[in-house]
Amino acid sequence: MDSDNYRDKLTALRKEIDEIDLKIVELLARRRDKIIDLAEVKSNLKLKIRDQKRETQVINNSEKKAIEMGLDPNFINKVFSEIIDYGRRIESGERGEVKKVAYLGPRGTFAEEAALLYVSGTEAEMIPMSTIASIISAVENGHVDIGIVPIENSVEGTVTITLDLLARSEAKICGEIVLPVVHNLISKEKISLDKITKVYSHPQALAQCRTFLAKKLPQVYLSETHSTAEAVRMVAEEEDTNIAAIGSLAAAGLYGMTVLAEGIQDEQTNETRFAVTASKDSEPTGNDKTSIAIFLLQDRPGALCEVLEEFRDRNINLTRIESRPSKKVLGDYIFFVDLEGHRKNPKVKEAVENISKKAGEVKIMGSFQSAKRKK
């Protein structure tokens, strides 16, 4: 066959593929129309938008059909997961129940898992963002309803950037989630650990797996990324099969990767606390906490002690206290305090008012129900 015949065949094949692609779009449009009809029926029946059992069934059926047709079931899983997500957004829009929730992305992060836990039972449009600053800014500007940001880890301590930003933000803490964090070593294919040359992950994840890395991969180059999910995605896109990432099982499944080792974090009780931010905080529930930032008027002996006495005298329990540089003058600090009780509680309100007289400023960062935990 000469080159002209190959060109003709190329043109004909591309035309057929274009026709198939258009049919796929037409079928997706038909599916959307059915979702709109379904939204009305489910609303009348007072059914929730998300039906996890039904979604799992759809994906399982699609994977089985994919295998019959000689297609990669992992690829089909990704395609139908996106189609189902799109369908939920359509249904949410029709029923007027959608909330926009920003989290530290991309998909497959522990932040996404925390966000999904927080909105469980409701419908939301999940929006991954690349930085904590962009999430808090989106909340301030009203571009999203809720922002989920990491604030503290049981091993590595406070996420300082989150505290620094919230201390100067109009966004309020309206909730918190405590999530067990299980780190896993992930690669494109099953390889022995001695063949790994590089490991990607978020700095916190690398720090939380120091012992495993030192014992099992002492010569490996460690490369920092913006998130654990980004690390897994980068490894998935690399041609080199001798690199790995530290990330979640969700990220491994999302990108069709192989898990080489599970639970590699140094502490098996490793947990991360996420702050839920919004334009306003929450109403009292009877099981609340309040976060405040105290800007001392001047550094003098006993200044902090006088502040803490206001809580002691009213029997208000403090669950956390720490200092951060004010970033104005060397030696000038902001004190961050978490306490039991809502800002509307008379004792808490009185304590804050008295502290305001002794300190330069007291900023209430938010009152919220105590942690929603994933067991």
BAVEX-157994 format. One record per residue (C-alpha): residue in one letter; x, z, y. Coordinates in nm, 4 decimals, always signed. Layout:
<nodes>
node residu = a | east = X | up = Z | north = Y .
...
</nodes>
This chain:
<nodes>
node residu = m | east = +0.0000 | up = +0.0000 | north = +0.0000 .
node residu = d | east = +0.1507 | up = -0.1048 | north = +0.3337 .
node residu = s | east = +0.1534 | up = +0.1008 | north = +0.6538 .
node residu = d | east = -0.1557 | up = -0.0737 | north = +0.7963 .
node residu = n | east = -0.3594 | up = +0.0222 | north = +0.4924 .
node residu = y | east = -0.2399 | up = +0.3835 | north = +0.5207 .
node residu = r | east = -0.3423 | up = +0.3916 | north = +0.8873 .
node residu = d | east = -0.6870 | up = +0.2597 | north = +0.7961 .
node residu = k | east = -0.7194 | up = +0.5215 | north = +0.5248 .
node residu = l | east = -0.6041 | up = +0.7937 | north = +0.7673 .
node residu = t | east = -0.8687 | up = +0.6880 | north = +1.0187 .
node residu = a | east = -1.1406 | up = +0.6809 | north = +0.7515 .
node residu = l | east = -1.0461 | up = +1.0249 | north = +0.6157 .
node residu = r | east = -1.0407 | up = +1.1777 | north = +0.9626 .
node residu = k | east = -1.3837 | up = +1.0309 | north = +1.0318 .
node residu = e | east = -1.5207 | up = +1.1900 | north = +0.7133 .
node residu = i | east = -1.3641 | up = +1.5264 | north = +0.8041 .
node residu = d | east = -1.5133 | up = +1.5049 | north = +1.1540 .
node residu = e | east = -1.8570 | up = +1.4441 | north = +1.0029 .
node residu = i | east = -1.8150 | up = +1.7445 | north = +0.7725 .
node residu = d | east = -1.7043 | up = +1.9622 | north = +1.0661 .
node residu = l | east = -2.0126 | up = +1.8632 | north = +1.2655 .
node residu = k | east = -2.2345 | up = +1.9489 | north = +0.9681 .
node residu = i | east = -2.0684 | up = +2.2919 | north = +0.9490 .
node residu = v | east = -2.1493 | up = +2.3504 | north = +1.3180 .
node residu = e | east = -2.5086 | up = +2.2329 | north = +1.2621 .
node residu = l | east = -2.5439 | up = +2.4764 | north = +0.9703 .
node residu = l | east = -2.4054 | up = +2.7597 | north = +1.1814 .
node residu = a | east = -2.6605 | up = +2.6774 | north = +1.4515 .
node residu = r | east = -2.9387 | up = +2.6860 | north = +1.1902 .
node residu = r | east = -2.8082 | up = +3.0212 | north = +1.0682 .
node residu = r | east = -2.8132 | up = +3.1508 | north = +1.4262 .
node residu = d | east = -3.1779 | up = +3.0468 | north = +1.4629 .
node residu = k | east = -3.2661 | up = +3.2332 | north = +1.1453 .
node residu = i | east = -3.0807 | up = +3.5414 | north = +1.2737 .
node residu = i | east = -3.2961 | up = +3.5311 | north = +1.5883 .
node residu = d | east = -3.6115 | up = +3.5218 | north = +1.3708 .
node residu = l | east = -3.4683 | up = +3.8006 | north = +1.1562 .
node residu = a | east = -3.4047 | up = +4.0168 | north = +1.4645 .
node residu = e | east = -3.7765 | up = +4.0188 | north = +1.5481 .
node residu = v | east = -3.8782 | up = +4.1040 | north = +1.1913 .
node residu = k | east = -3.6245 | up = +4.3872 | north = +1.1569 .
node residu = s | east = -3.7186 | up = +4.5246 | north = +1.4973 .
node residu = n | east = -4.0860 | up = +4.5410 | north = +1.3984 .
node residu = l | east = -3.9900 | up = +4.7130 | north = +1.0745 .
node residu = k | east = -3.7667 | up = +4.9531 | north = +1.2740 .
node residu = l | east = -3.4641 | up = +4.8611 | north = +1.0625 .
node residu = k | east = -3.1076 | up = +4.9053 | north = +1.1833 .
node residu = i | east = -2.9154 | up = +4.5966 | north = +1.2841 .
node residu = r | east = -2.6306 | up = +4.6577 | north = +1.0421 .
node residu = d | east = -2.6992 | up = +4.6616 | north = +0.6687 .
node residu = q | east = -2.3625 | up = +4.7282 | north = +0.5056 .
node residu = k | east = -2.4960 | up = +4.6755 | north = +0.1519 .
node residu = r | east = -2.6404 | up = +4.3363 | north = +0.2476 .
node residu = e | east = -2.3184 | up = +4.2298 | north = +0.4233 .
node residu = t | east = -2.1081 | up = +4.3237 | north = +0.1205 .
node residu = q | east = -2.3436 | up = +4.1285 | north = -0.1055 .
node residu = v | east = -2.3167 | up = +3.8166 | north = +0.1154 .
node residu = i | east = -1.9370 | up = +3.8304 | north = +0.1168 .
node residu = n | east = -1.9158 | up = +3.8952 | north = -0.2599 .
node residu = n | east = -2.1475 | up = +3.6013 | north = -0.3342 .
node residu = s | east = -1.9424 | up = +3.3791 | north = -0.1041 .
node residu = e | east = -1.6171 | up = +3.4803 | north = -0.2743 .
node residu = k | east = -1.7621 | up = +3.4073 | north = -0.6204 .
node residu = k | east = -1.8772 | up = +3.0637 | north = -0.5048 .
node residu = a | east = -1.5358 | up = +3.0025 | north = -0.3490 .
node residu = i | east = -1.3633 | up = +3.0681 | north = -0.6807 .
node residu = e | east = -1.6043 | up = +2.8276 | north = -0.8546 .
node residu = m | east = -1.5214 | up = +2.5605 | north = -0.5947 .
node residu = g | east = -1.1452 | up = +2.6166 | north = -0.6140 .
node residu = l | east = -1.1190 | up = +2.7833 | north = -0.2728 .
node residu = d | east = -0.9147 | up = +3.0879 | north = -0.1741 .
node residu = p | east = -1.1580 | up = +3.3870 | north = -0.1804 .
node residu = n | east = -0.9466 | up = +3.5749 | north = +0.0777 .
node residu = f | east = -0.9905 | up = +3.2857 | north = +0.3203 .
node residu = i | east = -1.3658 | up = +3.2770 | north = +0.2566 .
node residu = n | east = -1.3797 | up = +3.6543 | north = +0.3067 .
node residu = k | east = -1.2276 | up = +3.6122 | north = +0.6544 .
node residu = v | east = -1.4607 | up = +3.3241 | north = +0.7432 .
node residu = f | east = -1.7768 | up = +3.5053 | north = +0.6390 .
node residu = s | east = -1.6667 | up = +3.8325 | north = +0.7982 .
node residu = e | east = -1.6480 | up = +3.6461 | north = +1.1299 .
node residu = i | east = -1.9817 | up = +3.4730 | north = +1.0682 .
node residu = i | east = -2.1488 | up = +3.8068 | north = +0.9907 .
node residu = d | east = -1.9941 | up = +3.9682 | north = +1.3000 .
node residu = y | east = -2.1272 | up = +3.6818 | north = +1.5128 .
node residu = g | east = -2.4707 | up = +3.7210 | north = +1.3558 .
node residu = r | east = -2.4774 | up = +4.0921 | north = +1.4398 .
node residu = r | east = -2.3909 | up = +4.0140 | north = +1.8019 .
node residu = i | east = -2.6736 | up = +3.7582 | north = +1.8184 .
node residu = e | east = -2.9200 | up = +4.0083 | north = +1.6699 .
node residu = s | east = -2.7991 | up = +4.2820 | north = +1.9051 .
node residu = g | east = -2.8473 | up = +4.0563 | north = +2.2049 .
node residu = e | east = -3.2017 | up = +3.9713 | north = +2.0957 .
node residu = r | east = -3.2882 | up = +4.3392 | north = +2.0517 .
node residu = g | east = -3.1069 | up = +4.4514 | north = +2.3658 .
node residu = e | east = -2.9131 | up = +4.7237 | north = +2.1839 .
node residu = v | east = -2.5563 | up = +4.5993 | north = +2.2118 .
node residu = k | east = -2.2786 | up = +4.8084 | north = +2.3617 .
node residu = k | east = -1.9357 | up = +4.6735 | north = +2.4465 .
node residu = v | east = -1.6622 | up = +4.8869 | north = +2.2925 .
node residu = a | east = -1.2939 | up = +4.8298 | north = +2.3720 .
node residu = y | east = -1.0207 | up = +4.9566 | north = +2.1423 .
node residu = l | east = -0.6466 | up = +4.9142 | north = +2.0997 .
node residu = g | east = -0.6228 | up = +4.5930 | north = +1.8977 .
node residu = p | east = -0.5867 | up = +4.3588 | north = +1.7315 .
node residu = r | east = -0.8313 | up = +4.3948 | north = +1.4426 .
node residu = g | east = -0.7155 | up = +4.6158 | north = +1.1587 .
node residu = t | east = -0.5757 | up = +4.9006 | north = +1.3713 .
node residu = f | east = -0.6523 | up = +5.2675 | north = +1.3207 .
node residu = a | east = -0.8077 | up = +5.2534 | north = +1.6686 .
node residu = e | east = -1.0585 | up = +4.9973 | north = +1.5402 .
node residu = e | east = -1.1372 | up = +5.2271 | north = +1.2467 .
node residu = a | east = -1.1936 | up = +5.5156 | north = +1.4891 .
node residu = a | east = -1.4143 | up = +5.2975 | north = +1.7101 .
node residu = l | east = -1.6256 | up = +5.1860 | north = +1.4137 .
node residu = l | east = -1.6622 | up = +5.5492 | north = +1.3070 .
node residu = y | east = -1.7809 | up = +5.6498 | north = +1.6535 .
node residu = v | east = -2.0440 | up = +5.3746 | north = +1.6827 .
node residu = s | east = -2.1572 | up = +5.4057 | north = +1.3206 .
node residu = g | east = -2.5339 | up = +5.3648 | north = +1.2962 .
node residu = t | east = -2.5550 | up = +5.1685 | north = +1.6215 .
node residu = e | east = -2.4652 | up = +4.8114 | north = +1.7053 .
node residu = a | east = -2.1720 | up = +4.7241 | north = +1.9270 .
node residu = e | east = -1.9601 | up = +4.4320 | north = +2.0344 .
node residu = m | east = -1.6069 | up = +4.5320 | north = +1.9394 .
node residu = i | east = -1.3460 | up = +4.4115 | north = +2.1888 .
node residu = p | east = -0.9774 | up = +4.4467 | north = +2.0951 .
node residu = m | east = -0.7373 | up = +4.4917 | north = +2.3887 .
node residu = s | east = -0.3596 | up = +4.4924 | north = +2.3963 .
node residu = t | east = -0.2859 | up = +4.8047 | north = +2.6043 .
node residu = i | east = -0.4279 | up = +5.1494 | north = +2.6736 .
node residu = a | east = -0.4165 | up = +5.0724 | north = +3.0472 .
node residu = s | east = -0.6330 | up = +4.7622 | north = +3.0032 .
node residu = i | east = -0.8920 | up = +4.9619 | north = +2.8076 .
node residu = i | east = -0.9218 | up = +5.2357 | north = +3.0713 .
node residu = s | east = -0.9333 | up = +4.9724 | north = +3.3477 .
node residu = a | east = -1.2140 | up = +4.7875 | north = +3.1659 .
node residu = v | east = -1.4138 | up = +5.1118 | north = +3.1506 .
node residu = e | east = -1.3544 | up = +5.1808 | north = +3.5212 .
node residu = n | east = -1.4611 | up = +4.8293 | north = +3.6197 .
node residu = g | east = -1.7732 | up = +4.8367 | north = +3.4016 .
node residu = h | east = -1.6542 | up = +4.5469 | north = +3.1864 .
node residu = v | east = -1.7112 | up = +4.7596 | north = +2.8745 .
node residu = d | east = -1.9385 | up = +5.0557 | north = +2.8026 .
node residu = i | east = -1.6901 | up = +5.2555 | north = +2.5948 .
node residu = g | east = -1.3125 | up = +5.2606 | north = +2.5532 .
node residu = i | east = -1.1389 | up = +5.4174 | north = +2.2525 .
node residu = v | east = -0.7799 | up = +5.5306 | north = +2.3184 .
node residu = p | east = -0.5352 | up = +5.7430 | north = +2.1140 .
node residu = i | east = -0.4561 | up = +6.0718 | north = +2.2846 .
node residu = e | east = -0.2790 | up = +6.2943 | north = +2.0301 .
node residu = n | east = -0.1150 | up = +6.2822 | north = +1.6869 .
node residu = s | east = -0.0620 | up = +6.5833 | north = +1.4617 .
node residu = v | east = +0.2980 | up = +6.4764 | north = +1.3865 .
node residu = e | east = +0.4256 | up = +6.3091 | north = +1.7030 .
node residu = g | east = +0.2194 | up = +6.4977 | north = +1.9597 .
node residu = t | east = +0.0538 | up = +6.3658 | north = +2.2754 .
node residu = v | east = +0.0220 | up = +5.9987 | north = +2.3625 .
node residu = t | east = +0.1569 | up = +6.0548 | north = +2.7125 .
node residu = i | east = +0.0500 | up = +5.7231 | north = +2.8627 .
node residu = t | east = -0.3135 | up = +5.8102 | north = +2.7883 .
node residu = l | east = -0.2899 | up = +6.1465 | north = +2.9669 .
node residu = d | east = -0.1098 | up = +5.9956 | north = +3.2661 .
node residu = l | east = -0.3728 | up = +5.7246 | north = +3.3078 .
node residu = l | east = -0.6768 | up = +5.9495 | north = +3.2597 .
node residu = a | east = -0.5418 | up = +6.2016 | north = +3.5121 .
node residu = r | east = -0.5816 | up = +5.9374 | north = +3.7836 .
node residu = s | east = -0.8774 | up = +5.7438 | north = +3.6455 .
node residu = e | east = -1.2471 | up = +5.7475 | north = +3.7315 .
node residu = a | east = -1.3203 | up = +5.7023 | north = +3.3602 .
node residu = k | east = -1.4378 | up = +6.0181 | north = +3.1822 .
node residu = i | east = -1.3802 | up = +6.1490 | north = +2.8324 .
node residu = c | east = -1.7233 | up = +6.1540 | north = +2.6686 .
node residu = g | east = -1.6231 | up = +6.2078 | north = +2.3060 .
node residu = e | east = -1.3408 | up = +6.2383 | north = +2.0557 .
node residu = i | east = -1.2696 | up = +6.1263 | north = +1.6997 .
node residu = v | east = -1.0126 | up = +6.2775 | north = +1.4650 .
node residu = l | east = -0.8974 | up = +6.0217 | north = +1.2099 .
node residu = p | east = -0.6736 | up = +6.0786 | north = +0.9054 .
node residu = v | east = -0.3884 | up = +5.8285 | north = +0.9331 .
node residu = v | east = -0.2515 | up = +5.6806 | north = +0.6112 .
node residu = h | east = +0.0424 | up = +5.4441 | north = +0.6546 .
node residu = n | east = +0.1294 | up = +5.1765 | north = +0.3989 .
node residu = l | east = +0.4232 | up = +4.9429 | north = +0.3455 .
node residu = i | east = +0.2879 | up = +4.5874 | north = +0.3493 .
node residu = s | east = +0.4391 | up = +4.2437 | north = +0.2820 .
node residu = k | east = +0.3353 | up = +3.8834 | north = +0.2104 .
node residu = e | east = +0.4057 | up = +3.9133 | north = -0.1609 .
node residu = k | east = +0.5188 | up = +4.1723 | north = -0.4135 .
node residu = i | east = +0.8936 | up = +4.2264 | north = -0.3724 .
node residu = s | east = +1.1335 | up = +4.5081 | north = -0.4556 .
node residu = l | east = +1.2176 | up = +4.7416 | north = -0.1696 .
node residu = d | east = +1.5884 | up = +4.6607 | north = -0.1841 .
node residu = k | east = +1.5130 | up = +4.3022 | north = -0.0752 .
node residu = i | east = +1.3435 | up = +4.4061 | north = +0.2499 .
node residu = t | east = +1.5561 | up = +4.3312 | north = +0.5568 .
node residu = k | east = +1.3217 | up = +4.4231 | north = +0.8431 .
node residu = v | east = +1.0146 | up = +4.6417 | north = +0.9013 .
node residu = y | east = +0.7698 | up = +4.5913 | north = +1.1877 .
node residu = s | east = +0.5332 | up = +4.8558 | north = +1.3241 .
node residu = h | east = +0.4151 | up = +5.0570 | north = +1.6221 .
node residu = p | east = +0.6718 | up = +5.3170 | north = +1.7420 .
node residu = q | east = +0.4408 | up = +5.6045 | north = +1.6447 .
node residu = a | east = +0.3974 | up = +5.4685 | north = +1.2923 .
node residu = l | east = +0.7727 | up = +5.4224 | north = +1.2498 .
node residu = a | east = +0.8268 | up = +5.7797 | north = +1.3700 .
node residu = q | east = +0.5605 | up = +5.9145 | north = +1.1350 .
node residu = c | east = +0.7353 | up = +5.7494 | north = +0.8368 .
node residu = r | east = +1.0940 | up = +5.8564 | north = +0.9153 .
node residu = t | east = +1.1614 | up = +6.0257 | north = +0.5824 .
node residu = f | east = +1.0345 | up = +5.7352 | north = +0.3703 .
node residu = l | east = +1.2313 | up = +5.4832 | north = +0.5761 .
node residu = a | east = +1.5497 | up = +5.6928 | north = +0.5629 .
node residu = k | east = +1.5301 | up = +5.7434 | north = +0.1852 .
node residu = k | east = +1.3890 | up = +5.4127 | north = +0.0645 .
node residu = l | east = +1.4997 | up = +5.1655 | north = +0.3335 .
node residu = p | east = +1.8093 | up = +5.3147 | north = +0.5007 .
node residu = q | east = +1.9691 | up = +4.9784 | north = +0.5903 .
node residu = v | east = +1.6548 | up = +4.8060 | north = +0.7143 .
node residu = y | east = +1.6200 | up = +4.6932 | north = +1.0771 .
node residu = l | east = +1.3166 | up = +4.8521 | north = +1.2456 .
node residu = s | east = +1.1280 | up = +4.6429 | north = +1.5010 .
node residu = e | east = +0.8640 | up = +4.7913 | north = +1.7322 .
node residu = t | east = +0.5274 | up = +4.6224 | north = +1.7979 .
node residu = h | east = +0.2240 | up = +4.6984 | north = +2.0165 .
node residu = s | east = +0.0147 | up = +4.8078 | north = +1.7171 .
node residu = t | east = +0.0301 | up = +4.8454 | north = +1.3398 .
node residu = a | east = -0.2176 | up = +4.5583 | north = +1.2960 .
node residu = e | east = -0.0036 | up = +4.3306 | north = +1.5113 .
node residu = a | east = +0.2903 | up = +4.4177 | north = +1.2858 .
node residu = v | east = +0.0951 | up = +4.3110 | north = +0.9758 .
node residu = r | east = -0.0170 | up = +3.9887 | north = +1.1476 .
node residu = m | east = +0.3414 | up = +3.9058 | north = +1.2475 .
node residu = v | east = +0.4624 | up = +3.9520 | north = +0.8895 .
node residu = a | east = +0.1738 | up = +3.7341 | north = +0.7650 .
node residu = e | east = +0.2813 | up = +3.4551 | north = +0.9984 .
node residu = e | east = +0.6544 | up = +3.4767 | north = +0.9161 .
node residu = e | east = +0.8059 | up = +3.2368 | north = +0.6637 .
node residu = d | east = +1.0575 | up = +3.4988 | north = +0.5556 .
node residu = t | east = +0.9104 | up = +3.6949 | north = +0.2638 .
node residu = n | east = +1.1740 | up = +3.9704 | north = +0.2847 .
node residu = i | east = +1.0154 | up = +4.1445 | north = +0.5807 .
node residu = a | east = +0.7455 | up = +4.4108 | north = +0.5804 .
node residu = a | east = +0.5129 | up = +4.6034 | north = +0.8078 .
node residu = i | east = +0.3744 | up = +4.9540 | north = +0.8230 .
node residu = g | east = -0.0020 | up = +4.9446 | north = +0.8710 .
node residu = s | east = -0.3469 | up = +5.0232 | north = +0.7379 .
node residu = l | east = -0.5136 | up = +4.9031 | north = +0.4185 .
node residu = a | east = -0.7743 | up = +4.7387 | north = +0.6426 .
node residu = a | east = -0.5050 | up = +4.5281 | north = +0.8107 .
node residu = a | east = -0.3567 | up = +4.4359 | north = +0.4729 .
node residu = g | east = -0.6970 | up = +4.3149 | north = +0.3537 .
node residu = l | east = -0.7684 | up = +4.1332 | north = +0.6803 .
node residu = y | east = -0.4537 | up = +3.9227 | north = +0.6542 .
node residu = g | east = -0.4492 | up = +3.8863 | north = +0.2754 .
node residu = m | east = -0.1283 | up = +4.0849 | north = +0.2321 .
node residu = t | east = +0.0286 | up = +4.2845 | north = -0.0514 .
node residu = v | east = +0.0614 | up = +4.6638 | north = -0.0372 .
node residu = l | east = +0.4039 | up = +4.7691 | north = -0.1669 .
node residu = a | east = +0.3615 | up = +5.1446 | north = -0.1163 .
node residu = e | east = +0.0670 | up = +5.3601 | north = -0.0071 .
node residu = g | east = +0.0669 | up = +5.6844 | north = +0.1896 .
node residu = i | east = +0.4276 | up = +5.6639 | north = +0.3115 .
node residu = q | east = +0.3760 | up = +5.8932 | north = +0.6148 .
node residu = d | east = +0.5942 | up = +6.2057 | north = +0.6211 .
node residu = e | east = +0.2982 | up = +6.4428 | north = +0.6483 .
node residu = q | east = +0.0008 | up = +6.3861 | north = +0.4211 .
node residu = t | east = -0.2186 | up = +6.5697 | north = +0.6728 .
node residu = n | east = -0.1272 | up = +6.3177 | north = +0.9444 .
node residu = e | east = -0.4179 | up = +6.2830 | north = +1.1908 .
node residu = t | east = -0.4701 | up = +6.1084 | north = +1.5220 .
node residu = r | east = -0.7191 | up = +6.2194 | north = +1.7854 .
node residu = f | east = -0.8839 | up = +5.9433 | north = +1.9854 .
node residu = a | east = -1.0540 | up = +5.9940 | north = +2.3208 .
node residu = v | east = -1.3812 | up = +5.8127 | north = +2.3838 .
node residu = t | east = -1.3987 | up = +5.7109 | north = +2.7506 .
node residu = a | east = -1.6948 | up = +5.5939 | north = +2.9570 .
node residu = s | east = -1.8213 | up = +5.5917 | north = +3.3171 .
node residu = k | east = -1.9582 | up = +5.9437 | north = +3.2703 .
node residu = d | east = -1.9112 | up = +6.2257 | north = +3.0229 .
node residu = s | east = -2.1665 | up = +6.3781 | north = +2.7837 .
node residu = e | east = -2.4467 | up = +6.6296 | north = +2.8233 .
node residu = p | east = -2.4122 | up = +6.9735 | north = +2.6590 .
node residu = t | east = -2.4674 | up = +6.9905 | north = +2.2824 .
node residu = g | east = -2.3701 | up = +7.3533 | north = +2.2135 .
node residu = n | east = -2.0460 | up = +7.2451 | north = +2.0449 .
node residu = d | east = -1.8492 | up = +7.1087 | north = +2.3378 .
node residu = k | east = -1.5010 | up = +7.0887 | north = +2.4832 .
node residu = t | east = -1.3824 | up = +7.0125 | north = +2.8349 .
node residu = s | east = -1.0560 | up = +6.8480 | north = +2.9393 .
node residu = i | east = -0.9133 | up = +6.9260 | north = +3.2838 .
node residu = a | east = -0.5991 | up = +6.8372 | north = +3.4779 .
node residu = i | east = -0.4569 | up = +7.1052 | north = +3.7096 .
node residu = f | east = -0.2374 | up = +7.0019 | north = +4.0021 .
node residu = l | east = -0.0636 | up = +7.3170 | north = +4.1273 .
node residu = l | east = -0.0377 | up = +7.3456 | north = +4.5047 .
node residu = q | east = +0.3176 | up = +7.4775 | north = +4.4859 .
node residu = d | east = +0.5662 | up = +7.5868 | north = +4.2251 .
node residu = r | east = +0.5910 | up = +7.9663 | north = +4.2546 .
node residu = p | east = +0.6342 | up = +8.2542 | north = +4.0112 .
node residu = g | east = +0.3110 | up = +8.3464 | north = +3.8353 .
node residu = a | east = +0.1123 | up = +8.0432 | north = +3.9556 .
node residu = l | east = +0.0305 | up = +7.9173 | north = +3.6066 .
node residu = c | east = -0.0321 | up = +8.2716 | north = +3.4826 .
node residu = e | east = -0.2947 | up = +8.3223 | north = +3.7563 .
node residu = v | east = -0.4690 | up = +8.0050 | north = +3.6441 .
node residu = l | east = -0.4724 | up = +8.1071 | north = +3.2785 .
node residu = e | east = -0.6096 | up = +8.4498 | north = +3.3670 .
node residu = e | east = -0.9310 | up = +8.2828 | north = +3.4867 .
node residu = f | east = -0.9911 | up = +8.1643 | north = +3.1312 .
node residu = r | east = -0.8828 | up = +8.4906 | north = +2.9722 .
node residu = d | east = -1.1084 | up = +8.6999 | north = +3.1943 .
node residu = r | east = -1.4105 | up = +8.4939 | north = +3.0857 .
node residu = n | east = -1.3150 | up = +8.4812 | north = +2.7178 .
node residu = i | east = -1.2796 | up = +8.1009 | north = +2.7287 .
node residu = n | east = -1.0671 | up = +7.9733 | north = +2.4418 .
node residu = l | east = -0.8038 | up = +7.7082 | north = +2.5192 .
node residu = t | east = -0.7416 | up = +7.4546 | north = +2.2417 .
node residu = r | east = -0.4509 | up = +7.2752 | north = +2.4116 .
node residu = i | east = -0.2251 | up = +7.3144 | north = +2.7135 .
node residu = e | east = +0.0752 | up = +7.1074 | north = +2.8147 .
node residu = s | east = +0.2517 | up = +6.9767 | north = +3.1219 .
node residu = r | east = +0.3440 | up = +6.6290 | north = +3.2420 .
node residu = p | east = +0.5507 | up = +6.5231 | north = +3.5442 .
node residu = s | east = +0.3308 | up = +6.4383 | north = +3.8435 .
node residu = k | east = +0.5602 | up = +6.1379 | north = +3.9089 .
node residu = k | east = +0.5796 | up = +6.2404 | north = +4.2734 .
node residu = v | east = +0.8649 | up = +6.4899 | north = +4.3047 .
node residu = l | east = +1.1136 | up = +6.6138 | north = +4.0461 .
node residu = g | east = +0.9903 | up = +6.9503 | north = +3.9172 .
node residu = d | east = +0.6276 | up = +6.8856 | north = +4.0163 .
node residu = y | east = +0.3936 | up = +6.8990 | north = +3.7154 .
node residu = i | east = +0.0336 | up = +6.8421 | north = +3.6119 .
node residu = f | east = -0.1043 | up = +7.0846 | north = +3.3542 .
node residu = f | east = -0.3504 | up = +6.9443 | north = +3.1034 .
node residu = v | east = -0.5903 | up = +7.1917 | north = +2.9457 .
node residu = d | east = -0.8553 | up = +7.1500 | north = +2.6763 .
node residu = l | east = -1.1009 | up = +7.4383 | north = +2.6536 .
node residu = e | east = -1.4065 | up = +7.5302 | north = +2.4502 .
node residu = g | east = -1.7316 | up = +7.4921 | north = +2.6410 .
node residu = h | east = -1.9065 | up = +7.2393 | north = +2.8638 .
node residu = r | east = -1.8315 | up = +7.2022 | north = +3.2364 .
node residu = k | east = -2.1980 | up = +7.2962 | north = +3.3034 .
node residu = n | east = -2.1546 | up = +7.6284 | north = +3.1237 .
node residu = p | east = -2.1664 | up = +7.9011 | north = +3.3956 .
node residu = k | east = -1.8426 | up = +8.0685 | north = +3.2793 .
node residu = v | east = -1.6526 | up = +7.7386 | north = +3.2621 .
node residu = k | east = -1.7912 | up = +7.6292 | north = +3.5980 .
node residu = e | east = -1.6921 | up = +7.9572 | north = +3.7599 .
node residu = a | east = -1.3405 | up = +7.9449 | north = +3.6114 .
node residu = v | east = -1.2822 | up = +7.5914 | north = +3.7369 .
node residu = e | east = -1.4085 | up = +7.6811 | north = +4.0859 .
node residu = n | east = -1.1729 | up = +7.9813 | north = +4.1056 .
node residu = i | east = -0.8772 | up = +7.7767 | north = +3.9788 .
node residu = s | east = -0.9477 | up = +7.5139 | north = +4.2468 .
node residu = k | east = -0.8878 | up = +7.7811 | north = +4.5102 .
node residu = k | east = -0.5490 | up = +7.8694 | north = +4.3593 .
node residu = a | east = -0.4312 | up = +7.5204 | north = +4.2663 .
node residu = g | east = -0.3962 | up = +7.2056 | north = +4.4729 .
node residu = e | east = -0.6588 | up = +7.0205 | north = +4.2718 .
node residu = v | east = -0.8525 | up = +7.0512 | north = +3.9495 .
node residu = k | east = -0.9783 | up = +6.7284 | north = +3.7975 .
node residu = i | east = -1.2430 | up = +6.7495 | north = +3.5268 .
node residu = m | east = -1.1525 | up = +6.4666 | north = +3.2913 .
node residu = g | east = -1.4722 | up = +6.5102 | north = +3.0925 .
node residu = s | east = -1.6904 | up = +6.7306 | north = +2.8741 .
node residu = f | east = -1.7797 | up = +6.6121 | north = +2.5267 .
node residu = q | east = -1.8919 | up = +6.7132 | north = +2.1799 .
node residu = s | east = -1.6114 | up = +6.8409 | north = +1.9598 .
node residu = a | east = -1.4441 | up = +6.6021 | north = +1.7204 .
node residu = k | east = -1.6312 | up = +6.3695 | north = +1.4934 .
node residu = r | east = -1.4058 | up = +6.3656 | north = +1.1888 .
node residu = k | east = -1.3590 | up = +6.1199 | north = +0.9067 .
node residu = k | east = -1.2965 | up = +6.3160 | north = +0.5888 .
</nodes>
